[in-house]
Amino acid sequence: MKILCYVRPWNKRQIISIVENAFPRAQVNYLGDFLNLGGENLQEKFYIKYEQLAKEIDFSKFNISHETVNEIILRCRLLRSLDRSTSYRMIAAMLLSVREVFESTKPDLFISLTVDSYVMHIMSHVSKERNITYFGFVPNFINGYFRLTEKGEYRRLSSPSFSDINKVYKNIVRKKQRSIFLVDVNSQTDVAKVILKSTLKNALRSLYFSIVMLFTNDKLNYHYLVSRKFLKINFNFNSMRTASTSVLKKTAIRKMYVPLQYFPEATVDYWTEDLKLIDYENLVLEMLVRLSKLQDSIIYVKEHPSMLGIRSESFYSEINLLPNVYMLPVTCTIYDIIDYVDSAIVWTGSAGFEAALYGKQVFHFGSPYYVPNDHKLFTYCQDIDALLEDISNYSPNRNIISKDSQLYLIEYILSSCLKGNFKQPKRGRYGEWIFDQNDIESLSRSLSVYYKSIS
């Protein structure tokens, strides 16, 4: 068996360790989009082809449709910020390079992360060309679980036991356990610390990548360019400080909850099916403006804790000017909010699942993986017009959800998960990347068992 892995410098040892432990007899090769990473030297191939290509690219000669090329550009935060000729040339060079690696290694299985860049989108495309299964690791907000997905789609991975379902039920519903991946903010002091830390960290990263770009030969490196272009430094403490839970006591016929998502990120760029809906922050503002005009309605907005110090002050200022729209403190949890609202509006965020778990109607734009087919608590909206129509036709009531219904939702989401914590490696004392060996073993075991079940 031959396996090809996509790795980055910080997770190279982690991914290869997982795969080699899961498939001890397999031939494991790897590629990545950094110069001098080793393996199949993908980035070296990319630059050779980039220089060889003409500046005007005719994709009819590359056996890829213009629709696919356009989607690759629109979903990639880097490529959609560049001029089209550069984007086309980068796509063509990477496509040829990835195809060359796949042809030379002839993998039976491709293992990566969930797609979050044009490079990985091309790898996904080439995997489909060659009818190769794509496993993309992604953490899950339920502690102790991870998923294998290409672009966020639901994939049935397991048949969870009643014991596992009940354990998750107790942790989420009774113990009100928070995800280990959430930034922990319990007070205004915590908020200030997170904003200060984020501001300083991003300022230093911005300086670091500016210096890197002066001296590196890897000037078209996706990660370097994204880090330099999209690092945001916003000391937005004032907007966070003025938010209050007292507004939850306001009365209205409709009380809607809008939990903001981290952006830009794969969960919007790649997990939202409709390309028209990935301009997230502008669409959120447009949506809130229109919702604010609904009669006898209140909209509560809560920031994602990981966006502290990142989202612009002007974004919050526009929200605070809207009638009937109120910012909630980022220190609030779903458990503090849920009794005061009758519905939630999300793209793909896990807050939609949490809201449904407490019987709230969930309007969504992104068809999240946790939504069972035709479930009455979930309504897909193809655009803001559809959302407004659905909300107008919706009769708010105090839904009492049964425990059996809650267990069904948990069973459905667990069926898309495997056991194990997939966490980003951290820097060690001497600059090395470290990870938990116990996590490696549980991830490997789950991956091996699942693959055997479908082989």
Secondary structure, DSSP 8 states (H G I E B T S, - for coil): -EEEEE--TTTHHHHHHHHHHH-TTSEEEEE-SSTT--TT-HHHHHHHHHHHS-SS--GGGTT--HHHHHHHHHH-TTGGGS-HHHHHHHHHHHHHHHHHHHHHH--SEEEEES--SHHHHHHHHHHHHTT-EEEEEEE-SSTTEEEE-SSS---------HHHHHHHHIIIIIS----TTS----SHHHHHHHHHHHHHHHHHHHHHHHHHHHH-S-TT-HHHHHHHHH------HHHHHH--GGGGG---SEEEEEE---SSSHHHHTT-S-GGG--HHHHHHHHHHHHTTSTTEEEEEE--GGGTTTS-HHHHHHHHTSTTEEEE-TT--HHHHGGG-SEEEESS-THHHHHHHTT-EEEESS--TT--TT-TTEEE-SSHHHHHHHHHH---------HHHHHHHHHHHHTT-EES-----EE-TTS-EE--HHHHHHHHHHHHHHHHHH-
